[in-house]
C-alpha cells in the first residue's frame, strides 16, 4: 500500500496550494507567513482575469456586425461593450476559466511573502 505525502496531495491552483502548504508545513520551521488578505488576493486576481477576457472578447466581437433580423440594432451596438464585459466576468468566475487568476494569485502571494521576509 502506498502512502500519500503532503506534496502529492496538494491541489493544483496556487490559492489552494498555498493553503495546503500552510496546513502541511511544520509550524516550527521559519517559513514565510501566509498573507492575511487571501480573499482580497483571490478577488483581485479574478477581476484581472475578467478584464483580460473582456479585452479578448472585445477584439472578437469587433468584426461581428449586428444581425438585422434578430439583433438589437443600434441599441445592441451601444450596449455591446457592457455585454462583453459581463461575459468576461462570467468566464473568469466559472469553473472552466483560463487559469490566469491562479498564476496571478501565486505571484501576489509570493510577492507578499518576500516583502514580509524583507521586514524581518
Rosetta constraint file for C-alpha pairs under 8 A:
AtomPair CA 4 CA 8 HARMONIC 6.34 0.50
AtomPair CA 4 CA 9 HARMONIC 6.46 0.50
AtomPair CA 5 CA 9 HARMONIC 6.34 0.50
AtomPair CA 6 CA 10 HARMONIC 6.34 0.50
AtomPair CA 6 CA 24 HARMONIC 6.27 0.50
AtomPair CA 10 CA 16 HARMONIC 7.65 0.50
AtomPair CA 10 CA 17 HARMONIC 5.84 0.50
AtomPair CA 10 CA 20 HARMONIC 6.06 0.50
AtomPair CA 10 CA 21 HARMONIC 7.77 0.50
AtomPair CA 11 CA 16 HARMONIC 5.86 0.50
AtomPair CA 11 CA 17 HARMONIC 5.53 0.50
AtomPair CA 11 CA 20 HARMONIC 7.58 0.50
AtomPair CA 12 CA 16 HARMONIC 7.04 0.50
AtomPair CA 12 CA 17 HARMONIC 6.32 0.50
AtomPair CA 13 CA 17 HARMONIC 5.90 0.50
AtomPair CA 13 CA 102 HARMONIC 5.62 0.50
AtomPair CA 14 CA 18 HARMONIC 5.87 0.50
AtomPair CA 14 CA 102 HARMONIC 5.41 0.50
AtomPair CA 14 CA 103 HARMONIC 6.74 0.50
AtomPair CA 14 CA 105 HARMONIC 6.41 0.50
AtomPair CA 14 CA 106 HARMONIC 5.10 0.50
AtomPair CA 15 CA 19 HARMONIC 6.31 0.50
AtomPair CA 15 CA 42 HARMONIC 7.50 0.50
AtomPair CA 15 CA 102 HARMONIC 6.75 0.50
AtomPair CA 15 CA 105 HARMONIC 6.38 0.50
AtomPair CA 15 CA 106 HARMONIC 6.76 0.50
AtomPair CA 16 CA 20 HARMONIC 6.04 0.50
AtomPair CA 17 CA 21 HARMONIC 6.03 0.50
AtomPair CA 18 CA 22 HARMONIC 6.23 0.50
AtomPair CA 18 CA 34 HARMONIC 7.65 0.50
AtomPair CA 18 CA 106 HARMONIC 7.95 0.50
AtomPair CA 19 CA 23 HARMONIC 6.27 0.50
AtomPair CA 20 CA 24 HARMONIC 5.99 0.50
AtomPair CA 21 CA 25 HARMONIC 5.55 0.50
AtomPair CA 22 CA 34 HARMONIC 7.13 0.50
AtomPair CA 25 CA 29 HARMONIC 7.80 0.50
AtomPair CA 27 CA 31 HARMONIC 7.94 0.50
AtomPair CA 32 CA 113 HARMONIC 5.63 0.50
AtomPair CA 32 CA 114 HARMONIC 7.81 0.50
AtomPair CA 32 CA 116 HARMONIC 7.34 0.50
AtomPair CA 32 CA 117 HARMONIC 6.76 0.50
AtomPair CA 33 CA 113 HARMONIC 6.48 0.50
AtomPair CA 33 CA 116 HARMONIC 7.60 0.50
AtomPair CA 34 CA 109 HARMONIC 7.54 0.50
AtomPair CA 34 CA 113 HARMONIC 7.03 0.50
AtomPair CA 35 CA 109 HARMONIC 6.80 0.50
AtomPair CA 35 CA 112 HARMONIC 6.75 0.50
AtomPair CA 35 CA 113 HARMONIC 7.22 0.50
AtomPair CA 37 CA 41 HARMONIC 6.37 0.50
AtomPair CA 38 CA 42 HARMONIC 6.16 0.50
AtomPair CA 39 CA 43 HARMONIC 6.15 0.50
AtomPair CA 40 CA 44 HARMONIC 6.05 0.50
AtomPair CA 41 CA 45 HARMONIC 6.15 0.50
AtomPair CA 41 CA 105 HARMONIC 6.14 0.50
AtomPair CA 41 CA 108 HARMONIC 7.01 0.50
AtomPair CA 41 CA 109 HARMONIC 7.81 0.50
AtomPair CA 42 CA 46 HARMONIC 6.17 0.50
AtomPair CA 42 CA 101 HARMONIC 7.57 0.50
AtomPair CA 42 CA 105 HARMONIC 6.15 0.50
AtomPair CA 43 CA 47 HARMONIC 6.07 0.50
AtomPair CA 44 CA 48 HARMONIC 6.19 0.50
AtomPair CA 45 CA 49 HARMONIC 6.28 0.50
AtomPair CA 45 CA 100 HARMONIC 7.87 0.50
AtomPair CA 45 CA 101 HARMONIC 4.66 0.50
AtomPair CA 45 CA 102 HARMONIC 7.39 0.50
AtomPair CA 45 CA 104 HARMONIC 5.59 0.50
AtomPair CA 45 CA 105 HARMONIC 5.81 0.50
AtomPair CA 46 CA 50 HARMONIC 6.15 0.50
AtomPair CA 46 CA 92 HARMONIC 6.16 0.50
AtomPair CA 46 CA 93 HARMONIC 6.78 0.50
AtomPair CA 46 CA 101 HARMONIC 5.25 0.50
AtomPair CA 47 CA 51 HARMONIC 6.22 0.50
AtomPair CA 47 CA 89 HARMONIC 7.31 0.50
AtomPair CA 47 CA 92 HARMONIC 7.67 0.50
AtomPair CA 48 CA 52 HARMONIC 6.16 0.50
AtomPair CA 48 CA 101 HARMONIC 7.19 0.50
AtomPair CA 49 CA 53 HARMONIC 6.09 0.50
AtomPair CA 49 CA 88 HARMONIC 7.91 0.50
AtomPair CA 49 CA 89 HARMONIC 7.99 0.50
AtomPair CA 49 CA 92 HARMONIC 5.78 0.50
AtomPair CA 49 CA 100 HARMONIC 5.94 0.50
AtomPair CA 49 CA 101 HARMONIC 5.65 0.50
AtomPair CA 50 CA 54 HARMONIC 6.09 0.50
AtomPair CA 50 CA 85 HARMONIC 7.67 0.50
AtomPair CA 50 CA 88 HARMONIC 4.70 0.50
AtomPair CA 50 CA 89 HARMONIC 4.55 0.50
AtomPair CA 50 CA 90 HARMONIC 7.62 0.50
AtomPair CA 50 CA 91 HARMONIC 7.02 0.50
AtomPair CA 50 CA 92 HARMONIC 4.97 0.50
AtomPair CA 50 CA 93 HARMONIC 7.78 0.50
AtomPair CA 51 CA 55 HARMONIC 6.27 0.50
AtomPair CA 51 CA 85 HARMONIC 7.27 0.50
AtomPair CA 51 CA 88 HARMONIC 6.52 0.50
AtomPair CA 51 CA 89 HARMONIC 7.39 0.50
AtomPair CA 52 CA 56 HARMONIC 6.38 0.50
AtomPair CA 52 CA 88 HARMONIC 7.57 0.50
AtomPair CA 53 CA 57 HARMONIC 6.13 0.50
AtomPair CA 53 CA 88 HARMONIC 4.83 0.50
AtomPair CA 53 CA 89 HARMONIC 7.77 0.50
AtomPair CA 53 CA 91 HARMONIC 7.45 0.50
AtomPair CA 53 CA 92 HARMONIC 7.30 0.50
AtomPair CA 54 CA 58 HARMONIC 6.02 0.50
AtomPair CA 54 CA 84 HARMONIC 5.82 0.50
AtomPair CA 54 CA 85 HARMONIC 4.98 0.50
AtomPair CA 54 CA 86 HARMONIC 7.72 0.50
AtomPair CA 54 CA 87 HARMONIC 6.90 0.50
AtomPair CA 54 CA 88 HARMONIC 4.43 0.50
AtomPair CA 54 CA 89 HARMONIC 7.56 0.50
AtomPair CA 55 CA 59 HARMONIC 6.57 0.50
AtomPair CA 56 CA 60 HARMONIC 6.49 0.50
AtomPair CA 57 CA 61 HARMONIC 6.04 0.50
AtomPair CA 57 CA 84 HARMONIC 6.39 0.50
AtomPair CA 57 CA 88 HARMONIC 7.42 0.50
AtomPair CA 58 CA 62 HARMONIC 6.01 0.50
AtomPair CA 58 CA 81 HARMONIC 7.25 0.50
AtomPair CA 58 CA 84 HARMONIC 6.49 0.50
AtomPair CA 59 CA 63 HARMONIC 7.49 0.50
AtomPair CA 60 CA 64 HARMONIC 7.52 0.50
AtomPair CA 66 CA 71 HARMONIC 5.63 0.50
AtomPair CA 66 CA 72 HARMONIC 7.12 0.50
AtomPair CA 66 CA 73 HARMONIC 6.23 0.50
AtomPair CA 66 CA 76 HARMONIC 7.18 0.50
AtomPair CA 66 CA 77 HARMONIC 7.11 0.50
AtomPair CA 67 CA 71 HARMONIC 4.47 0.50
AtomPair CA 67 CA 72 HARMONIC 7.58 0.50
AtomPair CA 67 CA 73 HARMONIC 7.44 0.50
AtomPair CA 68 CA 72 HARMONIC 7.63 0.50
AtomPair CA 68 CA 73 HARMONIC 6.52 0.50
AtomPair CA 71 CA 76 HARMONIC 7.07 0.50
AtomPair CA 72 CA 76 HARMONIC 4.64 0.50
AtomPair CA 72 CA 77 HARMONIC 7.70 0.50
AtomPair CA 73 CA 77 HARMONIC 6.65 0.50
AtomPair CA 74 CA 78 HARMONIC 6.16 0.50
AtomPair CA 75 CA 79 HARMONIC 6.21 0.50
AtomPair CA 76 CA 80 HARMONIC 5.58 0.50
AtomPair CA 79 CA 83 HARMONIC 6.39 0.50
AtomPair CA 80 CA 84 HARMONIC 6.08 0.50
AtomPair CA 81 CA 85 HARMONIC 6.16 0.50
AtomPair CA 82 CA 86 HARMONIC 6.27 0.50
AtomPair CA 83 CA 87 HARMONIC 6.25 0.50
AtomPair CA 84 CA 88 HARMONIC 6.28 0.50
AtomPair CA 85 CA 89 HARMONIC 6.45 0.50
AtomPair CA 86 CA 90 HARMONIC 6.19 0.50
AtomPair CA 87 CA 91 HARMONIC 6.10 0.50
AtomPair CA 88 CA 92 HARMONIC 6.11 0.50
AtomPair CA 89 CA 93 HARMONIC 6.21 0.50
AtomPair CA 90 CA 94 HARMONIC 6.06 0.50
AtomPair CA 91 CA 96 HARMONIC 7.46 0.50
AtomPair CA 91 CA 97 HARMONIC 5.74 0.50
AtomPair CA 92 CA 97 HARMONIC 5.17 0.50
AtomPair CA 92 CA 98 HARMONIC 7.40 0.50
AtomPair CA 92 CA 101 HARMONIC 7.99 0.50
AtomPair CA 93 CA 97 HARMONIC 6.84 0.50
AtomPair CA 99 CA 103 HARMONIC 7.00 0.50
AtomPair CA 100 CA 104 HARMONIC 6.35 0.50
AtomPair CA 101 CA 105 HARMONIC 5.99 0.50
AtomPair CA 102 CA 106 HARMONIC 6.29 0.50
AtomPair CA 103 CA 107 HARMONIC 6.22 0.50
AtomPair CA 104 CA 108 HARMONIC 6.12 0.50
AtomPair CA 105 CA 109 HARMONIC 6.08 0.50
AtomPair CA 106 CA 110 HARMONIC 6.03 0.50
AtomPair CA 107 CA 111 HARMONIC 6.06 0.50
AtomPair CA 108 CA 112 HARMONIC 6.20 0.50
AtomPair CA 109 CA 113 HARMONIC 6.12 0.50
AtomPair CA 110 CA 114 HARMONIC 6.16 0.50
AtomPair CA 111 CA 115 HARMONIC 6.18 0.50
AtomPair CA 112 CA 116 HARMONIC 6.15 0.50
AtomPair CA 113 CA 117 HARMONIC 6.21 0.50
AtomPair CA 114 CA 118 HARMONIC 6.26 0.50
AtomPair CA 115 CA 119 HARMONIC 6.48 0.50
AtomPair CA 116 CA 120 HARMONIC 6.59 0.50
